[in-house]
Amino acid sequence: MNELLYYLDIFGIIVFALSGALMAGRYQLDPFGVVVLASVTAVGGGTIRDVILQTPVFWVVKPFYLYVILATAILTIVFIRQPKRIPKRFLLIADALGLALFAVLGTQKALVLGAPIPVAIVLGTITGVAGGMIRDVLCNVIPMILREEIYALAAILGGGLFVFLHWLNWSDSNAIITAITAALILRLAAIYWHVSLPAFHIIEKPKNEKPKKTHDKEKK
């Protein structure tokens, strides 16, 4: 089980680092900028989770994660020379996979460390979305979690489903794979079919609009 969690964690780091590196390429950042964006995307959410749980930050304890991020960033620079030609949907799919992986793994880690169920789901969601939020803010883009698209809801589904399956006494490996798959399917469906939550929109009254008269004219 520990081996499965480790490899899933490494895979999530690679996917999110790739997502950050691709975003850096779209905005024509230099190699240092690529590494920075790949790093904050990959470890941002997990760092916040570990700080809240008051446990050693995972990449500080195991610096191997940093080497994986660096290698991913360098390989992205070397092999993807024209990032603008990469379909935007590819970036969204990579981000969706990282979101699903980290939301479930973050929830599982929070439960192992004794967090209550609602807190574990929130921390799992933070693990999945915070890195992407930091990436988008650094690129001066509205984070996907704040747009109409279904994003955080997919992370909440993954974490909540893992907790439910765990309560049903499923094995951790089966519960993790099932929850990751469900979260990924929801996010990919939102991307493909443009499924979104309704936006909150305030319609302002034009400044030059004159108020309507409410009284009736006197009859002659």
C-alpha positions in Angstrom: 0.0 0.0 0.0 2.8 2.4 0.9 4.5 1.6 -2.4 1.3 2.5 -4.3 0.9 5.8 -2.5 4.5 6.7 -3.2 4.3 6.0 -6.9 1.0 7.8 -7.2 2.5 10.8 -5.4 5.5 10.9 -7.7 3.2 10.6 -10.7 1.1 13.5 -9.4 4.2 15.6 -8.9 5.3 14.9 -12.5 1.8 15.8 -13.9 1.5 19.0 -11.9 5.1 20.0 -12.6 4.4 19.4 -16.3 1.2 21.6 -16.0 3.2 24.4 -14.5 6.0 24.1 -17.1 3.5 24.2 -20.0 1.9 27.3 -18.5 5.3 28.9 -18.3 5.9 28.1 -21.9 2.6 29.7 -23.0 3.7 32.9 -21.3 7.3 32.7 -22.6 9.1 32.6 -19.3 12.8 31.9 -19.0 14.1 28.5 -17.7 14.2 29.8 -14.1 10.6 30.9 -14.5 9.7 27.4 -15.9 11.3 25.7 -12.8 9.6 28.1 -10.4 6.2 27.6 -12.0 6.6 23.9 -12.1 7.6 23.8 -8.5 4.8 25.9 -7.0 2.3 23.9 -9.0 3.6 20.6 -7.9 4.2 21.2 -4.2 2.1 24.3 -3.4 -1.0 22.4 -2.2 0.8 19.7 -0.3 2.9 22.3 1.5 -0.1 24.2 2.7 -1.7 20.9 3.8 1.3 19.8 5.8 1.7 23.2 7.5 -1.9 23.1 8.6 -1.5 19.6 9.9 1.7 20.6 11.7 3.6 17.7 10.1 7.0 17.9 8.4 6.5 19.2 4.8 6.8 16.2 2.5 9.4 17.7 0.0 11.6 18.8 2.9 11.7 15.3 4.3 12.2 13.8 0.9 14.1 16.1 -1.4 13.8 13.6 -4.2 10.5 15.3 -5.1 12.5 18.4 -6.0 14.7 16.4 -8.3 11.6 15.0 -10.0 10.3 18.6 -10.5 13.6 19.8 -11.9 13.9 16.9 -14.3 10.3 17.4 -15.5 10.9 21.1 -16.1 14.1 20.5 -18.0 12.7 17.8 -20.1 9.7 20.0 -21.0 12.0 22.8 -22.1 14.1 20.4 -24.2 11.4 18.4 -25.9 8.6 21.0 -26.2 10.2 23.8 -28.1 7.0 25.5 -29.3 4.6 25.4 -26.4 2.0 27.7 -28.2 1.3 24.8 -30.6 0.3 22.5 -27.8 -3.5 22.4 -27.5 -4.8 24.3 -24.4 -6.9 21.2 -23.7 -3.7 19.2 -23.1 -2.8 21.6 -20.3 -6.3 21.2 -18.8 -6.1 17.4 -19.0 -2.7 17.4 -17.2 -4.1 19.7 -14.5 -7.2 17.5 -14.2 -5.1 14.4 -13.6 -3.0 16.2 -10.9 -6.1 17.6 -9.3 -7.7 14.2 -9.0 -4.6 12.5 -7.7 -3.7 15.1 -5.1 -7.2 15.6 -3.8 -7.6 12.0 -2.9 -4.0 11.5 -1.7 -4.3 14.6 0.4 -7.5 13.4 2.0 -6.0 10.0 2.7 -2.9 11.6 4.4 -5.1 13.9 6.5 -7.2 11.0 7.7 -4.1 9.0 8.6 -2.8 11.9 10.7 -6.0 12.0 12.6 -7.9 14.9 11.0 -11.7 14.8 11.3 -13.6 13.8 8.1 -14.7 17.3 7.1 -11.3 18.7 7.7 -9.7 15.9 5.8 -11.9 16.5 2.7 -11.1 20.3 2.9 -7.4 19.6 3.2 -7.6 17.2 0.3 -9.3 19.9 -1.8 -6.6 22.3 -0.8 -3.9 19.8 -1.8 -5.5 19.5 -5.2 -6.3 23.1 -6.1 -3.8 25.3 -4.2 -0.8 24.6 -6.5 -2.8 25.5 -9.6 -4.1 28.6 -7.9 -0.6 29.9 -7.2 0.5 29.1 -10.8 -2.4 31.0 -12.2 -1.9 34.0 -9.9 1.8 34.2 -10.9 0.7 34.2 -14.6 -1.9 36.9 -13.9 -4.7 34.6 -14.8 -8.0 34.1 -12.9 -7.6 30.7 -11.1 -9.8 28.0 -12.5 -11.3 27.4 -9.0 -12.8 30.9 -9.2 -14.3 30.5 -12.7 -17.5 28.9 -13.7 -15.9 25.6 -14.6 -16.3 22.6 -12.3 -12.9 22.4 -10.5 -13.0 22.3 -6.8 -16.2 20.3 -6.9 -14.3 17.5 -8.6 -11.7 17.6 -5.8 -14.4 17.5 -3.2 -16.0 14.5 -4.9 -12.7 12.6 -5.0 -12.0 13.2 -1.3 -15.6 12.6 -0.2 -15.8 9.4 -2.2 -12.6 8.1 -0.7 -13.9 8.7 2.8 -17.2 7.0 2.0 -15.5 3.9 0.5 -13.1 3.8 3.4 -16.1 3.8 5.7 -17.5 0.9 3.8 -14.3 -1.0 4.6 -12.9 -1.0 1.1 -9.2 -1.6 0.9 -7.3 1.7 0.7 -5.8 0.9 -2.7 -9.2 0.2 -4.3 -10.8 3.2 -2.6 -8.0 5.5 -3.8 -8.1 4.3 -7.4 -11.9 4.5 -7.5 -12.0 8.0 -6.0 -9.3 9.3 -8.3 -11.1 7.9 -11.3 -14.4 9.5 -10.3 -12.8 12.9 -9.7 -10.9 12.7 -13.0 -14.1 11.7 -14.9 -16.0 14.6 -13.5 -13.3 17.1 -14.3 -12.8 15.8 -17.8 -16.5 15.8 -18.5 -16.6 19.5 -17.4 -13.7 20.2 -19.8 -15.2 18.3 -22.8 -18.8 19.3 -22.5 -18.2 22.7 -20.9 -20.2 21.8 -17.8 -20.1 24.7 -15.3 -21.8 26.1 -12.3 -24.0 29.2 -12.7 -22.0 32.4 -12.4 -23.0 35.1 -9.9 -23.6 38.2 -11.9 -24.8 41.6 -10.7 -26.5 43.7 -13.4 -25.8 47.3 -12.9 -28.2 50.0 -13.9 -26.9 52.3 -16.7 -25.9 55.7 -15.3 -27.7 57.6 -18.0 -31.0 55.8 -17.6 -33.7 58.0 -16.3 -36.1 56.8 -13.6 -39.5 55.9 -14.9 -42.5 58.0 -13.8 -44.7 56.1 -11.5 -47.7 58.6 -11.4 -50.4 58.7 -14.0 -51.1 61.8 -15.9 -54.2 63.6 -14.8 -57.2 63.1 -17.1 -58.5 66.3 -18.7 
